[in-house]
Amino acid sequence: MSYKNAKDVLPDELIREIQKYIDGDLLYIPTKSVKTEWGIRSGARQKYAERNHEIRERYKESASIEELARLYFLSTDSIRKIVCGLSSEGTRRAL
């Protein structure tokens, strides 16, 4: 995100109108592009999906919940949710 001076990009009439609501403070204007889901642009979603797949595979190979929690620095409850295929909303997903 870059900062631009409103005087450089907006007509004076629009600046005066905006100043009626906010004067001298910073204002964030979101892009008009379609929003992407969390983690898509940064790759975080894919990273966590791969990690969770790895956790499920290790669990299938007899790793304990406690061992996986220590290995991945997660709580035992988080590991249980991952190996049971629960999403953050508590709904069951296919393994």
Backbone bond lengths (Angstrom), bond angles and torsions (degrees), N, CA, C in turn:
res aa  C-N    CA-C-N  psi(-1)  N-CA   C-N-CA  omega(-1)  CA-C   N-CA-C  phi
1 M - - - 1.448 - - 1.520 107.76 -
2 S 1.312 116.20 130.52 1.455 120.20 178.66 1.531 109.43 -113.84
3 Y 1.325 114.36 156.31 1.456 120.17 178.93 1.514 108.98 -101.87
4 K 1.320 115.88 138.06 1.455 121.78 177.13 1.526 107.78 -130.32
5 N 1.307 115.88 147.23 1.447 120.98 176.19 1.525 107.73 -77.30
6 A 1.311 116.56 128.72 1.464 121.01 -177.95 1.526 111.32 -57.52
7 K 1.339 118.00 -33.84 1.468 121.30 179.23 1.525 111.74 -60.81
8 D 1.335 115.75 -27.58 1.464 119.99 -177.81 1.525 113.23 -83.46
9 V 1.320 117.94 -18.91 1.466 118.92 -172.99 1.531 114.90 -127.22
10 L 1.313 118.22 -14.46 1.470 120.17 -176.73 1.526 110.87 -117.70
11 P 1.327 117.08 149.24 1.467 119.98 175.07 1.532 110.30 -68.18
12 D 1.339 115.56 149.76 1.471 121.09 -177.65 1.525 112.26 -55.41
13 E 1.323 117.04 -39.76 1.467 120.85 -179.28 1.535 110.79 -60.89
14 L 1.317 116.88 -41.68 1.464 120.84 179.66 1.531 110.68 -68.45
15 I 1.318 116.93 -38.76 1.473 120.54 177.79 1.525 110.10 -60.91
16 R 1.336 117.04 -45.37 1.475 120.23 179.06 1.529 111.07 -61.50
17 E 1.327 116.64 -38.34 1.469 120.60 178.91 1.533 110.60 -65.71
18 I 1.310 117.36 -43.84 1.472 121.51 178.91 1.521 110.43 -63.99
19 Q 1.345 116.93 -37.99 1.466 120.94 -179.24 1.528 112.70 -64.07
20 K 1.314 117.48 -18.05 1.467 120.09 175.04 1.531 110.43 -67.00
21 Y 1.323 116.66 -26.61 1.466 122.01 -176.41 1.522 112.57 -103.17
22 I 1.313 116.56 -34.86 1.461 121.20 -177.98 1.523 106.93 -148.60
23 D 1.325 116.28 124.38 1.462 119.94 -174.24 1.523 110.11 -126.48
24 G 1.308 116.76 111.07 1.458 121.24 175.66 1.509 115.40 87.46
25 D 1.317 118.53 -5.03 1.466 121.54 178.83 1.524 110.01 -95.78
26 L 1.327 114.85 166.74 1.463 119.88 175.73 1.520 109.20 -77.23
27 L 1.307 115.83 143.86 1.458 121.88 -179.38 1.518 108.34 -131.76
28 Y 1.328 116.63 127.05 1.465 121.66 177.24 1.518 108.81 -93.60
29 I 1.316 116.41 129.27 1.462 121.22 176.32 1.521 106.99 -115.24
30 P 1.341 117.67 112.33 1.468 120.22 -177.48 1.524 111.26 -68.79
31 T 1.317 115.84 156.25 1.459 120.25 178.56 1.521 109.30 -70.24
32 K 1.296 116.19 156.56 1.462 119.80 178.85 1.517 111.50 -89.30
33 S 1.320 116.49 -0.80 1.460 119.73 -179.62 1.524 110.54 -70.30
34 V 1.308 115.64 162.40 1.458 122.10 -179.78 1.523 109.07 -66.94
35 K 1.317 115.75 134.17 1.462 119.79 179.42 1.520 110.06 -72.02
36 T 1.320 114.65 141.02 1.458 119.60 175.29 1.516 108.43 -98.94
37 E 1.295 115.98 158.11 1.456 120.40 179.48 1.520 110.05 -68.51
38 W 1.318 115.36 159.83 1.444 121.75 -179.38 1.525 110.77 -55.18
39 G 1.337 115.60 133.83 1.451 121.36 172.63 1.511 116.59 81.46
40 I 1.313 118.23 -2.75 1.465 120.45 -178.19 1.528 110.32 -72.43
41 R 1.320 117.67 -51.94 1.471 120.51 -177.15 1.519 112.29 -67.41
42 S 1.309 117.37 -38.90 1.466 120.71 -176.34 1.520 112.94 -81.49
43 G 1.327 116.50 -18.37 1.460 119.98 -177.15 1.519 113.15 87.69
44 A 1.328 117.23 0.66 1.467 120.99 -177.93 1.523 111.52 -63.58
45 R 1.320 117.33 -39.15 1.467 120.42 -178.74 1.523 110.43 -60.06
46 Q 1.329 116.61 -45.47 1.462 121.03 179.58 1.528 110.58 -65.23
47 K 1.330 116.19 -40.82 1.466 120.91 179.81 1.527 110.66 -59.86
48 Y 1.335 116.81 -46.39 1.463 120.27 -179.62 1.524 111.71 -69.72
49 A 1.321 117.03 -34.47 1.471 119.77 177.12 1.525 110.23 -63.34
50 E 1.332 116.24 -42.21 1.467 120.11 178.24 1.526 111.06 -65.86
51 R 1.342 116.11 -42.31 1.466 120.20 178.14 1.520 110.51 -61.09
52 N 1.322 117.07 -45.03 1.463 120.89 -178.50 1.522 111.41 -65.34
53 H 1.321 116.58 -37.55 1.467 120.40 176.40 1.536 109.61 -62.49
54 E 1.319 115.58 -43.50 1.471 120.62 178.54 1.529 110.93 -62.14
55 I 1.319 116.91 -41.19 1.468 121.16 178.09 1.525 109.96 -61.80
56 R 1.333 117.39 -45.89 1.469 120.16 179.48 1.525 111.55 -62.49
57 E 1.329 116.80 -39.62 1.468 120.25 178.65 1.528 111.07 -64.65
58 R 1.324 117.06 -44.08 1.470 120.11 178.60 1.523 111.18 -64.16
59 Y 1.334 116.20 -36.31 1.461 120.20 178.19 1.527 110.11 -65.11
60 K 1.332 116.57 -41.79 1.469 120.88 177.49 1.528 111.37 -63.16
61 E 1.342 115.55 -27.54 1.470 120.58 179.15 1.528 111.32 -89.46
62 S 1.326 117.67 19.29 1.468 125.10 172.76 1.524 116.01 84.41
63 A 1.316 119.39 14.64 1.464 119.47 173.29 1.528 107.91 -71.45
64 S 1.316 116.80 140.55 1.466 120.03 -179.19 1.532 110.62 -80.93
65 I 1.326 115.38 160.90 1.466 121.78 176.96 1.527 109.70 -58.34
66 E 1.317 116.57 -45.34 1.464 121.46 -178.37 1.529 111.16 -63.67
67 E 1.325 116.00 -42.17 1.465 120.53 179.41 1.536 110.49 -62.90
68 L 1.321 116.59 -43.97 1.462 120.85 179.29 1.530 111.31 -65.40
69 A 1.320 116.78 -38.06 1.468 120.83 178.04 1.524 110.53 -61.32
70 R 1.327 116.54 -43.83 1.472 120.02 178.18 1.527 111.17 -66.11
71 L 1.313 116.45 -43.27 1.459 121.80 -176.29 1.531 112.29 -64.73
72 Y 1.335 116.76 -39.28 1.466 121.12 -175.75 1.533 113.29 -103.32
73 F 1.327 117.23 5.28 1.467 122.00 178.72 1.530 111.49 56.26
74 L 1.338 115.27 44.44 1.461 122.26 177.65 1.519 109.27 -122.84
75 S 1.314 116.56 162.12 1.462 120.01 176.03 1.526 109.32 -74.18
76 T 1.324 115.59 158.74 1.466 118.97 177.39 1.528 110.43 -63.58
77 D 1.334 117.35 -33.85 1.473 120.21 176.79 1.531 111.09 -62.46
78 S 1.327 116.99 -41.41 1.469 120.17 178.50 1.516 110.89 -63.73
79 I 1.324 116.85 -42.38 1.467 120.63 179.07 1.526 109.88 -63.08
80 R 1.337 117.15 -43.30 1.469 120.25 178.71 1.529 110.97 -58.63
81 K 1.332 116.51 -43.55 1.467 120.18 179.37 1.526 110.77 -62.28
82 I 1.313 116.63 -39.74 1.468 120.48 -179.83 1.517 110.60 -66.80
83 V 1.330 117.73 -48.02 1.467 119.36 -176.22 1.529 112.02 -72.01
84 C 1.323 117.22 -24.40 1.470 120.10 177.33 1.522 111.61 -87.65
85 G 1.328 117.03 -5.80 1.456 120.37 178.46 1.504 113.86 76.98
86 L 1.328 117.77 31.93 1.457 120.74 179.23 1.513 109.70 -93.60
87 S 1.333 116.24 135.20 1.459 120.43 174.61 1.520 108.33 -81.97
88 S 1.324 116.73 175.09 1.463 120.57 179.90 1.524 111.78 -64.41
89 E 1.333 118.57 -20.20 1.464 121.21 177.78 1.518 111.77 -84.89
90 G 1.344 117.05 -4.75 1.453 119.86 178.44 1.515 113.69 88.87
91 T 1.310 117.93 9.24 1.462 120.16 178.36 1.519 109.81 -94.87
92 R 1.308 115.75 148.41 1.462 120.46 -176.90 1.525 110.17 -78.90
93 R 1.339 115.85 134.16 1.460 121.97 174.68 1.510 108.56 -111.06
94 A 1.303 116.24 158.37 1.467 120.74 176.83 1.521 109.06 -70.42
95 L 1.334 116.12 137.00 1.466 119.45 178.98 1.472 111.71 -77.89
